[in-house]
Amino acid sequence: MNKNKLFQWSIVAALAGFIFGFDTVVISGANLPIKELWHTSPLFHGFFIMSMALWGTLFGSIFGGIPTEIYGRKKVLFWIGILFAVSAFGSALAQDPYTFSFFRFIGGIGIGVSSVVAPTYISEISTPATRGKLGAMYQFNIVFGILIAFLSNYFLQGVGGANDWRWMLGVLAIPSIIYIIMVMGVPESPRWLVTKKNNLAKAKEILQLIGVEDADAEIQAIIRSNEHELTAGKATAFFSKKHTVIISLAFLIAFFNQLSGINFILYYAPEILSKIGFGAKDSLLNSIAIGGTNLLFTFAGLYLIDRLGRKKLLLIGSIGYILSLAMVALCFAVNASPALLMFFLLLFIASHAVGQGAVIWVFISEIFPNKIRAAGQSFGASVHWVFAAIITLITPFFLDDKVGVFKDNPWPIFAFFAVMMLLQLIWVLTKMPETKGVSLEEIEERLIQH
């Protein structure tokens, strides 16, 4: 097996996740400076400044499956790099909140499409034994990007005076350009070449390069899977009874991912930490601790996902979520020490990294048949991002220093998230299947309603 080729191509595709993570969180450092610069209302700030990238992400995730199916995985991977670079330059140079919002929206489209195409591509070039680990590299790169964004925000504070935030946002252009260059060297997905182009010779060549011992048998399995979908006629429509189970699985894992409060905490980390009692500089520094914990425990998730499996990791993560969120709520309610509250926030981050963080993109990319995988990934990603956008949009109404419902003490927010994670635990125990070590075609046989 040519593990080097497989790892190399997976890493390049997963680098889209690094830019995704960086772009998603870099706004946390620009949040307060922009609010002071343009004196925007809570509604305007929540919608146009903080959540505009997420609305772009939602748009990209909903429609990203279409070009991914038509033009192939590689071309779409390339063009999301272009979107990231344009967004970085445009956001950094924006002179008013409307131009700023437009370029944040462009970057959001790149993020949304990347959450469709990168996991799809990685799952399609991986083997059953490596699919979990390689797929989770996308999440690892998201987390790595988040940590680097927190570090970048911290070290760039004071570099440009009132324009610090411009440097924070503009620096994303560097990894974007590097990614564009690197993605030119990856091959197309062999499964896309078989199902969409009927290019069996090229697909066989790529399968052999990634170490598939019997490439012809693999191609025949892909063809049989494709023919099975085609012979079902109208039942192959995405929203059909045949796909009920996999659609519900994709919806619920994405729904629970955001109802854990992960984006709420990542996007508003400095503001939440300031309510604990940390100053602005301390809040940025402690944001780095959040990013570092996220990275460390994502390593653990990468190591365990093909050993323990997807379901066990979500069980571990769910229990950690419930404990940590309940304790964060309690700490806020009784005005506990900042150090204790910070400990439980970090426990929450660790629980997410090992559980939902490691599993979500791998699981969604595995459960859909070859014929509708990009559409399925698009559906799961769009559910994830619509709830992320809604939560980010409404947060100022709860946290804003002047009009926030819980401006003095946000404990009810964390209590709500804890209850949602109790529901996730019940779902994992009763409904979630294990997909560890099973080929994509076998997973299809197990989950499709015949």
VENZI-V49564 format. One line per field, one symbol per residue. ss: DSSP state (H for helix, E for strand, - for the rest). phi: phi as a letter, one per 30 degrees, with the letter a starting at -180 (. if undefined). burial: + if it has 24 or more other C-alpha atoms within 12 Angstrom, else -. Layout:
ss->???
phi->???
burial->???
This chain:
ss->--HHHHHHHHHHHHHHHHHHHHHHHHHHHHHHHHHHHH---HHHHHHHHH-HHHHHHHHHHHHHHHHHHH--HHHHHHHHHHHHHHHHHHHHH---HHHHHHHHHHHHHHHHHHHHHHHHHHHHH-----HHHHHHHHHHHHHHHHHHHHHHHHHH----HHHHHHHHHH-HHHHHHHHHHHH------HHHHHHHH--HHHHHHHHHH-----HHHHHHHHHHHHHHHHH-HHHH----HHHHHHHHHHHHHHHHHH---HHHHHH-HHHHHHHH---HHHHHHHHHHHHHHHHHHHHHHHHH-----HHHHHHHHHHHHHHHHHHHHHHHH----HHHHHHHHHHHHHHHHH-HHHHHHHHHHHH--HHHHHHHHHHHHHHHHHHHHHHHHHHHHHH-----------HHHHHHHHHHHHHHHHHHHH---------HHHHHHHH---
phi->.ddddedddddddddedddeddddcedddcededdddchddeddddddcdcdddddddedddcdddddddcjddddedddddddddddddddcecadddedddddeddeedddddcddddddddcdcedcdddddddddededdddddddddeddddjdcidcedddedddddddddddeddddccdddddddddcchcdddddddedddjddcddddddddddddddddddidddeedbeeceddddddddddededddjddedddceeddddddkddedddddddddddddededdeddedcdccdjdddddddddddeeddddddeddddchddeddddedddddddddddceedcedddddddcdedbdddddddddddeddddddddddeedccedccddcddadedddddddddddddeddddcbddcceicdeddeeddcddc
burial->-----++++++++++++++++++++++++++++++----+-++-+++++++++++++++++++++++++--+++++++++++++++++++++++--+--+++++++++++++++++++++++++++++-+++++++++++++++++++++++++-++-----+++++++++++++++-++-++--+++++++++++---+--++++++++-+--+--++-++++++--+------+-+---++-+++++++++++++++++++++++++++++++++--++-++++++++++++++++++++++++-+++++++++++++++++++++++++-----+--++++++++++++++++++++++++++++++++++++++++++++++++++++++++++++------+-+++++++-+++++++++--+---++++++++++-+++-++--
